[in-house]
Amino acid sequence: MSTLKDKPLSNGCGSQPVTPPSSDTADIKAPLELHACMGLNACKGHDRFGSNSCAGAGYCATETHVCHTLNNCAGQGGCGLFGDGAEQCKPGANDCSWQGSCATPIQAERFSTLGANKDKSVWLLARELFEQRMKKARRNVAEAPFSAGPPQAWLSSFGEYDSCGNSGDKSCSFGFNSPAENTQELVDRSRDELPKTLKNCACDDKD
Amino acid sequence: MQTHFLKSGITDITPDNMKEALQQAIEIEIATLPTYLSTYYSINRTPKQPALTAEFTERLLAQGLTEQQAATQAQEFSAKIMVFANKAGANVMSVLVEEMLHMSLAANVKQAMFGDPELIGKSPSVWPAYLAGHEPPFAINRAKLSHEQLATFLKIESPERLKARTVKVGAIPYYTIGEFYQGIEDCIRDHYRDDKDYHADRAQLIPDRGYYAQNNIDTIYYNKEHKPVYENSADAGNLIHVVDQASALKALETIVEQGEGADCDFDDKSHNELAHYYKFKQLQDELKAITLAFKKQFGDEMQVDKYFIHNIKDNANTTDYPPAIASVSTLTNAVYSYLFIMSQGCYHADEHTQFEIFMFGIHKTMLWILSSLCGEMTNFTYLGADGKQYAATATYEEYQFSSASSPKTQIIALFNQAVGAYKGIAYIEQRIHDLPDVSQAGFLEKSNTPLMA
């Protein structure tokens, strides 16, 4: 289970990391490793900006594919949204090209639509699977800049951010809710249920 | 061949016409797709709420409400539209994915029992269309969301016989789709008990390969508090590998349970998902309620559907459109038709080839090519022959591919023509080039050409 602690205001929309990188796209480096999102990089200097100091501390996805079946390599699937229950249990951990379930980067507000992680945070599951992979490789992992993944509003600050599907913005209000509170509820509930989610994902995989 | 009703009214299906009945079942399922698709893409699921709120505030102020009252009520009215429009889309999409499942289940049964399920060129070519064999016949339109269109959907999915005079129809007759399937099931129970009647070695679309997902982001909507609501239940049905009598019956029962309901109004054990008939009835009631609520507040002239339904013309054809729109429409029809070529190819492919066709061809086409093109089409407007302005829409006319080159090659050529006329579709170029190259006939075991080249 993830042992990360929330930073203040880290899960709502529009909050900023403590030391945000430059949003100048000219600073984006040629990727050393293709991965699905913030906090899922295996090595120093492997984030989108080439500036992170440690595994798991990178700022952004190096892969920018749009959606389900459009990724070119293993480990690039953002997940959630489309795909069957088994696929949606493996965000950022798909075995092969074009098997990634959905778009990268994975915003904090994204939830799975099917399987053991249904209605729960995609990024938290992706981070947990990443930490498990790093543990097997005997690697230390630093905290991610946002402990529940990059908020959509923060991603949008780098330019247009679009996630898949016709049902609309995942971080939104019709005037009767706070998007930040909805996201916080999603994150809290997902974190509480993560052990059960992992267990059920493993069961589904055996089936 | 016996194609009459028994005294009970159940269609008399025997070993003599069983193969024909299963092919008819496949074509009934395919016939529902264009009408549900056209209605789905007539819905703008995400209208611009600030513009709605501003307009309603102005109208309410004109009625004498205070600024505070007007702002509060306008927010309520705009939220009603935001939730309903998205729910209507999720509702229709949730049925659409299950209709595609039904096509596959019926094809699996035919493949196991007789082989060669035919999927290509089976979409209705004339509109209004009619369900093959349905008594009485009734017209089905490719049309926008409306009370009338939902009434047609209810006829399609009705668990009860329609009250109208029957006429002699060409195909095997039936009163409801459920009764038609019951006739097939009875025949299977009586005459196809032996495992040797089922060829499990033939390729089928089977579970646990990632082909079918009960829910996706398009089958959900957000409630007033912007919490996701799921239209489909995870236990409402899945692909079934047909290997014997029991699995054949289970596949057919799944189709009827999802369409008409099995346990009260529901199609799942957890009672989380209404069957298609009851989903559409609920949507029709809610459309009526929101229409009345807006008329009550804003007057009889208020047509709430204008805020979230594209004004598409019933049964529009590509030939109705000016050249630029027609080129995108033709490409859309070719892509739609290629889905059936790929689907039929799946029944003739080895396991890995089938997986590549399905995941990288069918999924990619449905989600990121056809969906994009259908959405782009509704952004066009044109003048109809009646002089009125309409939104364009995809027409789901099956494209006749030439035998001179592969369908994919022809789709690329059609894309090049279409993008020349409308650069707004340039972003799908790579997706089209990444499609597998599936031939129309002869199929895959006879080809040495790599699909994913």
Interface residues (C-beta under 8 A of the other chain):
Chain A: V66 C67 H68 T69 L70 G80 L81 F82 G83 D84 G85 A86 E87 W98 Q99 F111 T113 L114 G115 K118 D119 C164 G165 N166 S167 G168 D169 C172 S173 F174 G175 F176 N177 P179 N182 D207
Chain B: R45 T46 Q49 T53 Q75 S78 A79 M82 V83 N86 G89 A90 M93 D208 G210 Y211 Y212 A213 Q214 N215 N216 I217 D218 T219 I220 Y221 Y222 K224 E225 H226 K227 P228 Y230 A234 M359 F360 H363 K364 L367 W368 S371 G375 R431 D434
